Amino acid sequence: MRGVVVTVDENELKLVLERLDTVKLELLRLRAMLLPEEKATAEDKKSIVAAKKEIRAGKTANLQEFVEELGC
């Protein structure tokens, strides 16, 4: 496999690095939003286990059908 060589000037490199920093910040924000701030309770854990069993058993719902049923 041959390598690809890309030539950029200093301004282009600065722009790419700034955009990478922006992407990193957005990823950190998303991670903070998506990760729970508190630990799951015993009841939460039981609900998660039950939900996983339902998924394995094929007891799932189609989101699109659910939305249409609600008329959203």
HTML snippet that shows the backbone in 3Dmol.js (N, CA, C, O; Angstrom):
<script src="https://3Dmol.org/build/3Dmol-min.js"></script>
<div id="view" style="width:600px;height:400px;position:relative"></div>
<script>
const pdb = `
ATOM      1  N   MET A   1       0.847  -1.173   0.000  1.00  0.00           N
ATOM      2  CA  MET A   1       0.000   0.000   0.000  1.00  0.00           C
ATOM      3  C   MET A   1       0.890   1.232   0.000  1.00  0.00           C
ATOM      4  O   MET A   1       1.850   1.311   0.766  1.00  0.00           O
ATOM      5  N   ARG A   2       0.576   2.170  -0.841  1.00  0.00           N
ATOM      6  CA  ARG A   2       1.370   3.382  -0.941  1.00  0.00           C
ATOM      7  C   ARG A   2       0.788   4.450  -0.027  1.00  0.00           C
ATOM      8  O   ARG A   2      -0.428   4.563   0.131  1.00  0.00           O
ATOM      9  N   GLY A   3       1.684   5.230   0.573  1.00  0.00           N
ATOM     10  CA  GLY A   3       1.254   6.315   1.436  1.00  0.00           C
ATOM     11  C   GLY A   3       0.806   7.516   0.623  1.00  0.00           C
ATOM     12  O   GLY A   3       1.217   7.688  -0.524  1.00  0.00           O
ATOM     13  N   VAL A   4      -0.015   8.325   1.207  1.00  0.00           N
ATOM     14  CA  VAL A   4      -0.492   9.540   0.566  1.00  0.00           C
ATOM     15  C   VAL A   4       0.196  10.714   1.236  1.00  0.00           C
ATOM     16  O   VAL A   4       0.277  10.788   2.462  1.00  0.00           O
ATOM     17  N   VAL A   5       0.686  11.619   0.426  1.00  0.00           N
ATOM     18  CA  VAL A   5       1.364  12.797   0.952  1.00  0.00           C
ATOM     19  C   VAL A   5       0.483  14.007   0.696  1.00  0.00           C
ATOM     20  O   VAL A   5       0.062  14.253  -0.434  1.00  0.00           O
ATOM     21  N   VAL A   6       0.208  14.757   1.748  1.00  0.00           N
ATOM     22  CA  VAL A   6      -0.603  15.959   1.635  1.00  0.00           C
ATOM     23  C   VAL A   6       0.239  17.127   2.117  1.00  0.00           C
ATOM     24  O   VAL A   6       0.841  17.070   3.189  1.00  0.00           O
ATOM     25  N   THR A   7       0.277  18.171   1.330  1.00  0.00           N
ATOM     26  CA  THR A   7       1.039  19.355   1.697  1.00  0.00           C
ATOM     27  C   THR A   7       0.086  20.476   2.061  1.00  0.00           C
ATOM     28  O   THR A   7      -0.830  20.791   1.301  1.00  0.00           O
ATOM     29  N   VAL A   8       0.298  21.076   3.216  1.00  0.00           N
ATOM     30  CA  VAL A   8      -0.537  22.201   3.646  1.00  0.00           C
ATOM     31  C   VAL A   8       0.375  23.317   4.123  1.00  0.00           C
ATOM     32  O   VAL A   8       1.495  23.083   4.576  1.00  0.00           O
ATOM     33  N   ASP A   9      -0.136  24.540   4.008  1.00  0.00           N
ATOM     34  CA  ASP A   9       0.670  25.644   4.528  1.00  0.00           C
ATOM     35  C   ASP A   9       0.341  25.860   6.004  1.00  0.00           C
ATOM     36  O   ASP A   9      -0.541  25.195   6.548  1.00  0.00           O
ATOM     37  N   GLU A  10       1.025  26.760   6.633  1.00  0.00           N
ATOM     38  CA  GLU A  10       0.892  26.985   8.077  1.00  0.00           C
ATOM     39  C   GLU A  10      -0.526  27.393   8.461  1.00  0.00           C
ATOM     40  O   GLU A  10      -1.045  26.936   9.480  1.00  0.00           O
ATOM     41  N   ASN A  11      -1.157  28.244   7.659  1.00  0.00           N
ATOM     42  CA  ASN A  11      -2.520  28.691   7.966  1.00  0.00           C
ATOM     43  C   ASN A  11      -3.522  27.539   7.892  1.00  0.00           C
ATOM     44  O   ASN A  11      -4.418  27.434   8.730  1.00  0.00           O
ATOM     45  N   GLU A  12      -3.365  26.680   6.890  1.00  0.00           N
ATOM     46  CA  GLU A  12      -4.256  25.528   6.772  1.00  0.00           C
ATOM     47  C   GLU A  12      -4.074  24.579   7.947  1.00  0.00           C
ATOM     48  O   GLU A  12      -5.044  24.031   8.469  1.00  0.00           O
ATOM     49  N   LEU A  13      -2.836  24.391   8.356  1.00  0.00           N
ATOM     50  CA  LEU A  13      -2.558  23.526   9.497  1.00  0.00           C
ATOM     51  C   LEU A  13      -3.189  24.088  10.774  1.00  0.00           C
ATOM     52  O   LEU A  13      -3.776  23.344  11.559  1.00  0.00           O
ATOM     53  N   LYS A  14      -3.067  25.392  10.976  1.00  0.00           N
ATOM     54  CA  LYS A  14      -3.685  26.020  12.151  1.00  0.00           C
ATOM     55  C   LYS A  14      -5.197  25.822  12.128  1.00  0.00           C
ATOM     56  O   LYS A  14      -5.806  25.529  13.157  1.00  0.00           O
ATOM     57  N   LEU A  15      -5.797  25.982  10.956  1.00  0.00           N
ATOM     58  CA  LEU A  15      -7.241  25.809  10.826  1.00  0.00           C
ATOM     59  C   LEU A  15      -7.652  24.377  11.170  1.00  0.00           C
ATOM     60  O   LEU A  15      -8.632  24.167  11.885  1.00  0.00           O
ATOM     61  N   VAL A  16      -6.917  23.405  10.671  1.00  0.00           N
ATOM     62  CA  VAL A  16      -7.220  22.006  10.963  1.00  0.00           C
ATOM     63  C   VAL A  16      -7.086  21.731  12.458  1.00  0.00           C
ATOM     64  O   VAL A  16      -7.938  21.063  13.044  1.00  0.00           O
ATOM     65  N   LEU A  17      -6.034  22.235  13.074  1.00  0.00           N
ATOM     66  CA  LEU A  17      -5.832  22.021  14.511  1.00  0.00           C
ATOM     67  C   LEU A  17      -6.928  22.690  15.336  1.00  0.00           C
ATOM     68  O   LEU A  17      -7.368  22.128  16.340  1.00  0.00           O
ATOM     69  N   GLU A  18      -7.374  23.871  14.936  1.00  0.00           N
ATOM     70  CA  GLU A  18      -8.471  24.555  15.639  1.00  0.00           C
ATOM     71  C   GLU A  18      -9.752  23.734  15.526  1.00  0.00           C
ATOM     72  O   GLU A  18     -10.491  23.586  16.500  1.00  0.00           O
ATOM     73  N   ARG A  19     -10.007  23.206  14.345  1.00  0.00           N
ATOM     74  CA  ARG A  19     -11.216  22.400  14.163  1.00  0.00           C
ATOM     75  C   ARG A  19     -11.141  21.110  14.963  1.00  0.00           C
ATOM     76  O   ARG A  19     -12.149  20.650  15.499  1.00  0.00           O
ATOM     77  N   LEU A  20      -9.960  20.530  15.046  1.00  0.00           N
ATOM     78  CA  LEU A  20      -9.801  19.333  15.873  1.00  0.00           C
ATOM     79  C   LEU A  20     -10.090  19.637  17.339  1.00  0.00           C
ATOM     80  O   LEU A  20     -10.725  18.839  18.029  1.00  0.00           O
ATOM     81  N   ASP A  21      -9.629  20.774  17.808  1.00  0.00           N
ATOM     82  CA  ASP A  21      -9.922  21.179  19.184  1.00  0.00           C
ATOM     83  C   ASP A  21     -11.418  21.338  19.393  1.00  0.00           C
ATOM     84  O   ASP A  21     -11.952  20.949  20.432  1.00  0.00           O
ATOM     85  N   THR A  22     -12.097  21.915  18.397  1.00  0.00           N
ATOM     86  CA  THR A  22     -13.549  22.092  18.485  1.00  0.00           C
ATOM     87  C   THR A  22     -14.241  20.734  18.551  1.00  0.00           C
ATOM     88  O   THR A  22     -15.168  20.544  19.338  1.00  0.00           O
ATOM     89  N   VAL A  23     -13.793  19.798  17.731  1.00  0.00           N
ATOM     90  CA  VAL A  23     -14.375  18.459  17.732  1.00  0.00           C
ATOM     91  C   VAL A  23     -14.142  17.779  19.082  1.00  0.00           C
ATOM     92  O   VAL A  23     -15.046  17.142  19.621  1.00  0.00           O
ATOM     93  N   LYS A  24     -12.952  17.912  19.617  1.00  0.00           N
ATOM     94  CA  LYS A  24     -12.644  17.322  20.931  1.00  0.00           C
ATOM     95  C   LYS A  24     -13.569  17.884  22.005  1.00  0.00           C
ATOM     96  O   LYS A  24     -14.092  17.138  22.834  1.00  0.00           O
ATOM     97  N   LEU A  25     -13.769  19.205  21.988  1.00  0.00           N
ATOM     98  CA  LEU A  25     -14.650  19.822  22.980  1.00  0.00           C
ATOM     99  C   LEU A  25     -16.080  19.317  22.839  1.00  0.00           C
ATOM    100  O   LEU A  25     -16.748  19.044  23.837  1.00  0.00           O
ATOM    101  N   GLU A  26     -16.549  19.194  21.603  1.00  0.00           N
ATOM    102  CA  GLU A  26     -17.910  18.704  21.385  1.00  0.00           C
ATOM    103  C   GLU A  26     -18.046  17.266  21.877  1.00  0.00           C
ATOM    104  O   GLU A  26     -19.054  16.910  22.488  1.00  0.00           O
ATOM    105  N   LEU A  27     -17.046  16.448  21.616  1.00  0.00           N
ATOM    106  CA  LEU A  27     -17.092  15.062  22.100  1.00  0.00           C
ATOM    107  C   LEU A  27     -17.129  15.011  23.628  1.00  0.00           C
ATOM    108  O   LEU A  27     -17.854  14.202  24.208  1.00  0.00           O
ATOM    109  N   LEU A  28     -16.361  15.861  24.266  1.00  0.00           N
ATOM    110  CA  LEU A  28     -16.385  15.908  25.736  1.00  0.00           C
ATOM    111  C   LEU A  28     -17.744  16.349  26.251  1.00  0.00           C
ATOM    112  O   LEU A  28     -18.242  15.808  27.237  1.00  0.00           O
ATOM    113  N   ARG A  29     -18.348  17.334  25.585  1.00  0.00           N
ATOM    114  CA  ARG A  29     -19.689  17.796  25.989  1.00  0.00           C
ATOM    115  C   ARG A  29     -20.711  16.681  25.829  1.00  0.00           C
ATOM    116  O   ARG A  29     -21.532  16.451  26.718  1.00  0.00           O
ATOM    117  N   LEU A  30     -20.660  15.983  24.686  1.00  0.00           N
ATOM    118  CA  LEU A  30     -21.597  14.888  24.454  1.00  0.00           C
ATOM    119  C   LEU A  30     -21.415  13.779  25.478  1.00  0.00           C
ATOM    120  O   LEU A  30     -22.389  13.230  25.992  1.00  0.00           O
ATOM    121  N   ARG A  31     -20.173  13.456  25.767  1.00  0.00           N
ATOM    122  CA  ARG A  31     -19.899  12.420  26.769  1.00  0.00           C
ATOM    123  C   ARG A  31     -20.472  12.811  28.117  1.00  0.00           C
ATOM    124  O   ARG A  31     -21.072  11.986  28.805  1.00  0.00           O
ATOM    125  N   ALA A  32     -20.290  14.061  28.495  1.00  0.00           N
ATOM    126  CA  ALA A  32     -20.810  14.534  29.776  1.00  0.00           C
ATOM    127  C   ALA A  32     -22.333  14.475  29.802  1.00  0.00           C
ATOM    128  O   ALA A  32     -22.928  14.185  30.840  1.00  0.00           O
ATOM    129  N   MET A  33     -22.966  14.750  28.660  1.00  0.00           N
ATOM    130  CA  MET A  33     -24.429  14.723  28.598  1.00  0.00           C
ATOM    131  C   MET A  33     -24.967  13.298  28.640  1.00  0.00           C
ATOM    132  O   MET A  33     -26.022  13.050  29.222  1.00  0.00           O
ATOM    133  N   LEU A  34     -24.250  12.367  28.030  1.00  0.00           N
ATOM    134  CA  LEU A  34     -24.761  11.013  27.886  1.00  0.00           C
ATOM    135  C   LEU A  34     -24.435  10.108  29.062  1.00  0.00           C
ATOM    136  O   LEU A  34     -25.175   9.165  29.338  1.00  0.00           O
ATOM    137  N   LEU A  35     -23.353  10.377  29.748  1.00  0.00           N
ATOM    138  CA  LEU A  35     -22.978   9.523  30.867  1.00  0.00           C
ATOM    139  C   LEU A  35     -23.779   9.904  32.108  1.00  0.00           C
ATOM    140  O   LEU A  35     -23.941  11.085  32.413  1.00  0.00           O
ATOM    141  N   PRO A  36     -24.265   8.920  32.802  1.00  0.00           N
ATOM    142  CA  PRO A  36     -25.033   9.227  34.018  1.00  0.00           C
ATOM    143  C   PRO A  36     -24.136   9.856  35.086  1.00  0.00           C
ATOM    144  O   PRO A  36     -22.973   9.489  35.249  1.00  0.00           O
ATOM    145  N   GLU A  37     -24.714  10.805  35.797  1.00  0.00           N
ATOM    146  CA  GLU A  37     -23.957  11.466  36.854  1.00  0.00           C
ATOM    147  C   GLU A  37     -24.086  10.736  38.184  1.00  0.00           C
ATOM    148  O   GLU A  37     -23.296  10.958  39.102  1.00  0.00           O
ATOM    149  N   GLU A  38     -25.082   9.866  38.282  1.00  0.00           N
ATOM    150  CA  GLU A  38     -25.254   9.125  39.522  1.00  0.00           C
ATOM    151  C   GLU A  38     -25.263   7.634  39.218  1.00  0.00           C
ATOM    152  O   GLU A  38     -25.560   7.221  38.097  1.00  0.00           O
ATOM    153  N   LYS A  39     -24.941   6.842  40.210  1.00  0.00           N
ATOM    154  CA  LYS A  39     -24.888   5.398  40.015  1.00  0.00           C
ATOM    155  C   LYS A  39     -26.302   4.828  40.015  1.00  0.00           C
ATOM    156  O   LYS A  39     -27.211   5.346  40.664  1.00  0.00           O
ATOM    157  N   ALA A  40     -26.450   3.748  39.266  1.00  0.00           N
ATOM    158  CA  ALA A  40     -27.743   3.084  39.185  1.00  0.00           C
ATOM    159  C   ALA A  40     -28.082   2.433  40.527  1.00  0.00           C
ATOM    160  O   ALA A  40     -27.224   1.849  41.189  1.00  0.00           O
ATOM    161  N   THR A  41     -29.336   2.547  40.903  1.00  0.00           N
ATOM    162  CA  THR A  41     -29.803   1.905  42.125  1.00  0.00           C
ATOM    163  C   THR A  41     -30.023   0.423  41.854  1.00  0.00           C
ATOM    164  O   THR A  41     -29.960  -0.019  40.707  1.00  0.00           O
ATOM    165  N   ALA A  42     -30.280  -0.339  42.906  1.00  0.00           N
ATOM    166  CA  ALA A  42     -30.562  -1.767  42.752  1.00  0.00           C
ATOM    167  C   ALA A  42     -31.800  -1.958  41.867  1.00  0.00           C
ATOM    168  O   ALA A  42     -31.843  -2.866  41.037  1.00  0.00           O
ATOM    169  N   GLU A  43     -32.792  -1.103  42.051  1.00  0.00           N
ATOM    170  CA  GLU A  43     -34.015  -1.178  41.243  1.00  0.00           C
ATOM    171  C   GLU A  43     -33.709  -0.876  39.773  1.00  0.00           C
ATOM    172  O   GLU A  43     -34.224  -1.543  38.876  1.00  0.00           O
ATOM    173  N   ASP A  44     -32.869   0.133  39.535  1.00  0.00           N
ATOM    174  CA  ASP A  44     -32.459   0.462  38.168  1.00  0.00           C
ATOM    175  C   ASP A  44     -31.776  -0.734  37.515  1.00  0.00           C
ATOM    176  O   ASP A  44     -32.057  -1.068  36.365  1.00  0.00           O
ATOM    177  N   LYS A  45     -30.876  -1.376  38.259  1.00  0.00           N
ATOM    178  CA  LYS A  45     -30.138  -2.513  37.726  1.00  0.00           C
ATOM    179  C   LYS A  45     -31.072  -3.672  37.384  1.00  0.00           C
ATOM    180  O   LYS A  45     -30.888  -4.343  36.369  1.00  0.00           O
ATOM    181  N   LYS A  46     -32.081  -3.906  38.239  1.00  0.00           N
ATOM    182  CA  LYS A  46     -33.058  -4.962  37.969  1.00  0.00           C
ATOM    183  C   LYS A  46     -33.840  -4.647  36.690  1.00  0.00           C
ATOM    184  O   LYS A  46     -34.112  -5.539  35.886  1.00  0.00           O
ATOM    185  N   SER A  47     -34.195  -3.381  36.512  1.00  0.00           N
ATOM    186  CA  SER A  47     -34.928  -2.971  35.313  1.00  0.00           C
ATOM    187  C   SER A  47     -34.081  -3.153  34.060  1.00  0.00           C
ATOM    188  O   SER A  47     -34.591  -3.563  33.017  1.00  0.00           O
ATOM    189  N   ILE A  48     -32.802  -2.853  34.158  1.00  0.00           N
ATOM    190  CA  ILE A  48     -31.895  -3.010  33.018  1.00  0.00           C
ATOM    191  C   ILE A  48     -31.757  -4.483  32.653  1.00  0.00           C
ATOM    192  O   ILE A  48     -31.800  -4.840  31.475  1.00  0.00           O
ATOM    193  N   VAL A  49     -31.591  -5.342  33.665  1.00  0.00           N
ATOM    194  CA  VAL A  49     -31.486  -6.783  33.426  1.00  0.00           C
ATOM    195  C   VAL A  49     -32.764  -7.295  32.769  1.00  0.00           C
ATOM    196  O   VAL A  49     -32.702  -8.072  31.816  1.00  0.00           O
ATOM    197  N   ALA A  50     -33.918  -6.867  33.270  1.00  0.00           N
ATOM    198  CA  ALA A  50     -35.197  -7.300  32.701  1.00  0.00           C
ATOM    199  C   ALA A  50     -35.340  -6.835  31.252  1.00  0.00           C
ATOM    200  O   ALA A  50     -35.810  -7.589  30.400  1.00  0.00           O
ATOM    201  N   ALA A  51     -34.941  -5.609  30.978  1.00  0.00           N
ATOM    202  CA  ALA A  51     -35.030  -5.079  29.614  1.00  0.00           C
ATOM    203  C   ALA A  51     -34.125  -5.863  28.671  1.00  0.00           C
ATOM    204  O   ALA A  51     -34.518  -6.151  27.540  1.00  0.00           O
ATOM    205  N   LYS A  52     -32.930  -6.208  29.114  1.00  0.00           N
ATOM    206  CA  LYS A  52     -32.008  -6.982  28.277  1.00  0.00           C
ATOM    207  C   LYS A  52     -32.587  -8.365  27.972  1.00  0.00           C
ATOM    208  O   LYS A  52     -32.435  -8.873  26.861  1.00  0.00           O
ATOM    209  N   LYS A  53     -33.257  -8.979  28.970  1.00  0.00           N
ATOM    210  CA  LYS A  53     -33.892 -10.282  28.755  1.00  0.00           C
ATOM    211  C   LYS A  53     -34.998 -10.167  27.712  1.00  0.00           C
ATOM    212  O   LYS A  53     -35.143 -11.041  26.857  1.00  0.00           O
ATOM    213  N   GLU A  54     -35.779  -9.089  27.781  1.00  0.00           N
ATOM    214  CA  GLU A  54     -36.851  -8.882  26.813  1.00  0.00           C
ATOM    215  C   GLU A  54     -36.285  -8.718  25.403  1.00  0.00           C
ATOM    216  O   GLU A  54     -36.848  -9.232  24.436  1.00  0.00           O
ATOM    217  N   ILE A  55     -35.185  -8.009  25.298  1.00  0.00           N
ATOM    218  CA  ILE A  55     -34.559  -7.808  23.982  1.00  0.00           C
ATOM    219  C   ILE A  55     -34.079  -9.137  23.427  1.00  0.00           C
ATOM    220  O   ILE A  55     -34.302  -9.439  22.255  1.00  0.00           O
ATOM    221  N   ARG A  56     -33.413  -9.942  24.272  1.00  0.00           N
ATOM    222  CA  ARG A  56     -32.925 -11.257  23.828  1.00  0.00           C
ATOM    223  C   ARG A  56     -34.084 -12.165  23.415  1.00  0.00           C
ATOM    224  O   ARG A  56     -33.940 -12.987  22.510  1.00  0.00           O
ATOM    225  N   ALA A  57     -35.225 -12.016  24.076  1.00  0.00           N
ATOM    226  CA  ALA A  57     -36.387 -12.841  23.770  1.00  0.00           C
ATOM    227  C   ALA A  57     -37.145 -12.323  22.546  1.00  0.00           C
ATOM    228  O   ALA A  57     -38.130 -12.926  22.120  1.00  0.00           O
ATOM    229  N   GLY A  58     -36.689 -11.219  21.991  1.00  0.00           N
ATOM    230  CA  GLY A  58     -37.336 -10.671  20.801  1.00  0.00           C
ATOM    231  C   GLY A  58     -38.541  -9.803  21.102  1.00  0.00           C
ATOM    232  O   GLY A  58     -39.316  -9.472  20.206  1.00  0.00           O
ATOM    233  N   LYS A  59     -38.695  -9.443  22.337  1.00  0.00           N
ATOM    234  CA  LYS A  59     -39.819  -8.590  22.729  1.00  0.00           C
ATOM    235  C   LYS A  59     -39.424  -7.124  22.568  1.00  0.00           C
ATOM    236  O   LYS A  59     -39.166  -6.413  23.540  1.00  0.00           O
ATOM    237  N   THR A  60     -39.388  -6.704  21.315  1.00  0.00           N
ATOM    238  CA  THR A  60     -39.005  -5.318  21.044  1.00  0.00           C
ATOM    239  C   THR A  60     -40.135  -4.598  20.353  1.00  0.00           C
ATOM    240  O   THR A  60     -41.065  -5.224  19.845  1.00  0.00           O
ATOM    241  N   ALA A  61     -40.056  -3.294  20.331  1.00  0.00           N
ATOM    242  CA  ALA A  61     -41.052  -2.473  19.660  1.00  0.00           C
ATOM    243  C   ALA A  61     -40.356  -1.649  18.581  1.00  0.00           C
ATOM    244  O   ALA A  61     -39.229  -1.188  18.764  1.00  0.00           O
ATOM    245  N   ASN A  62     -41.034  -1.475  17.474  1.00  0.00           N
ATOM    246  CA  ASN A  62     -40.507  -0.663  16.400  1.00  0.00           C
ATOM    247  C   ASN A  62     -40.812   0.796  16.709  1.00  0.00           C
ATOM    248  O   ASN A  62     -41.974   1.168  16.866  1.00  0.00           O
ATOM    249  N   LEU A  63     -39.783   1.616  16.796  1.00  0.00           N
ATOM    250  CA  LEU A  63     -39.970   3.020  17.158  1.00  0.00           C
ATOM    251  C   LEU A  63     -40.870   3.735  16.160  1.00  0.00           C
ATOM    252  O   LEU A  63     -41.745   4.505  16.555  1.00  0.00           O
ATOM    253  N   GLN A  64     -40.664   3.488  14.876  1.00  0.00           N
ATOM    254  CA  GLN A  64     -41.470   4.170  13.863  1.00  0.00           C
ATOM    255  C   GLN A  64     -42.949   3.829  14.025  1.00  0.00           C
ATOM    256  O   GLN A  64     -43.807   4.708  13.936  1.00  0.00           O
ATOM    257  N   GLU A  65     -43.245   2.547  14.265  1.00  0.00           N
ATOM    258  CA  GLU A  65     -44.637   2.142  14.473  1.00  0.00           C
ATOM    259  C   GLU A  65     -45.214   2.798  15.721  1.00  0.00           C
ATOM    260  O   GLU A  65     -46.370   3.221  15.726  1.00  0.00           O
ATOM    261  N   PHE A  66     -44.420   2.883  16.766  1.00  0.00           N
ATOM    262  CA  PHE A  66     -44.862   3.512  18.008  1.00  0.00           C
ATOM    263  C   PHE A  66     -45.187   4.989  17.791  1.00  0.00           C
ATOM    264  O   PHE A  66     -46.209   5.485  18.266  1.00  0.00           O
ATOM    265  N   VAL A  67     -44.323   5.673  17.080  1.00  0.00           N
ATOM    266  CA  VAL A  67     -44.543   7.095  16.789  1.00  0.00           C
ATOM    267  C   VAL A  67     -45.809   7.277  15.956  1.00  0.00           C
ATOM    268  O   VAL A  67     -46.613   8.171  16.220  1.00  0.00           O
ATOM    269  N   GLU A  68     -45.978   6.426  14.955  1.00  0.00           N
ATOM    270  CA  GLU A  68     -47.176   6.521  14.114  1.00  0.00           C
ATOM    271  C   GLU A  68     -48.430   6.231  14.927  1.00  0.00           C
ATOM    272  O   GLU A  68     -49.464   6.868  14.728  1.00  0.00           O
ATOM    273  N   GLU A  69     -48.341   5.271  15.842  1.00  0.00           N
ATOM    274  CA  GLU A  69     -49.484   4.927  16.682  1.00  0.00           C
ATOM    275  C   GLU A  69     -49.898   6.106  17.562  1.00  0.00           C
ATOM    276  O   GLU A  69     -51.085   6.332  17.801  1.00  0.00           O
ATOM    277  N   LEU A  70     -48.901   6.850  18.037  1.00  0.00           N
ATOM    278  CA  LEU A  70     -49.186   8.011  18.867  1.00  0.00           C
ATOM    279  C   LEU A  70     -49.636   9.217  18.045  1.00  0.00           C
ATOM    280  O   LEU A  70     -50.170  10.188  18.583  1.00  0.00           O
ATOM    281  N   GLY A  71     -49.412   9.138  16.740  1.00  0.00           N
ATOM    282  CA  GLY A  71     -49.813  10.242  15.859  1.00  0.00           C
ATOM    283  C   GLY A  71     -48.847  11.414  15.897  1.00  0.00           C
ATOM    284  O   GLY A  71     -49.242  12.553  15.648  1.00  0.00           O
ATOM    285  N   CYS A  72     -47.616  11.152  16.201  1.00  0.00           N
ATOM    286  CA  CYS A  72     -46.612  12.225  16.265  1.00  0.00           C
ATOM    287  C   CYS A  72     -46.028  12.518  14.898  1.00  0.00           C
ATOM    288  O   CYS A  72     -45.171  13.391  14.767  1.00  0.00           O
TER     289      CYS A  72
END
`;
const viewer = $3Dmol.createViewer("view");
viewer.addModel(pdb, "pdb");
viewer.setStyle({}, {cartoon: {color: "spectrum"}});
viewer.zoomTo();
viewer.render();
</script>
